[in-house]
Amino acid sequence: MITYKTEMIEQKKLDKFICDRCKKEVKFQIELQETHSIRFTGGYTSVFGDMNNVSCDLCQQCLKYLIGEFCIYNVEK
């Protein structure tokens, strides 16, 4: 005999994405794929502070503004 039980599973879903720099809310699914979340813990002698948790959520425009001049664009054909 096979029996089944019903379980309620709590699941996190993205509610909204707000860029930490420009405060723009990203709404469209295709643009959400181009958002960037940075998360890390500062290490010993880090400029961010020893063991500080650092986080930043950026839209693609702000990320390009902040690091664009350092990026290498290589499109292979």
C-alpha positions in Angstrom: 0.0 0.0 0.0 1.2 3.5 -0.9 0.1 6.4 1.2 0.8 10.1 0.6 0.9 13.1 2.9 0.6 16.8 2.1 3.4 19.1 3.1 3.6 22.9 3.0 6.9 23.9 1.7 8.1 27.5 2.2 9.8 28.9 -0.8 11.5 32.2 -1.4 10.5 34.1 -4.6 12.0 37.3 -5.8 9.6 40.0 -4.9 11.5 43.0 -6.4 15.0 44.1 -7.2 16.0 47.6 -6.3 19.5 48.8 -7.3 21.5 50.0 -4.3 23.1 52.8 -6.4 20.4 54.4 -8.5 17.4 53.0 -6.6 15.7 51.9 -9.8 13.3 49.0 -9.4 13.9 46.3 -12.0 10.6 44.7 -12.9 10.9 42.8 -16.2 12.1 39.2 -16.2 14.6 39.7 -19.0 16.2 42.6 -17.3 16.3 40.7 -14.0 18.7 38.3 -15.6 21.2 41.1 -16.0 21.2 42.3 -12.3 24.2 41.5 -10.2 24.3 40.8 -6.4 27.7 40.9 -4.7 28.1 39.2 -1.3 31.3 38.5 0.6 32.9 38.6 4.1 35.9 40.9 4.6 39.0 39.1 5.6 41.9 40.0 7.8 43.1 43.5 7.1 40.3 44.0 4.5 39.5 47.6 3.5 35.8 46.5 4.2 36.6 45.5 7.8 37.7 42.3 9.3 34.8 39.8 9.1 32.3 42.4 8.0 29.5 41.0 5.7 29.4 43.2 2.6 26.5 43.1 0.1 25.5 45.2 -3.0 22.7 44.8 -5.6 23.3 46.6 -8.9 21.4 47.0 -12.1 23.4 46.4 -15.3 23.6 50.1 -16.1 25.2 50.9 -12.7 27.6 48.0 -12.8 28.8 49.2 -16.2 29.1 52.8 -15.0 31.2 51.6 -12.0 33.5 49.0 -13.6 33.0 49.5 -17.4 36.4 51.1 -18.0 38.1 48.0 -16.5 36.1 45.4 -18.5 37.4 43.5 -21.5 34.8 42.8 -24.2 35.7 39.7 -26.2 33.2 38.4 -28.6 34.4 35.2 -30.3 33.2 34.5 -33.8 
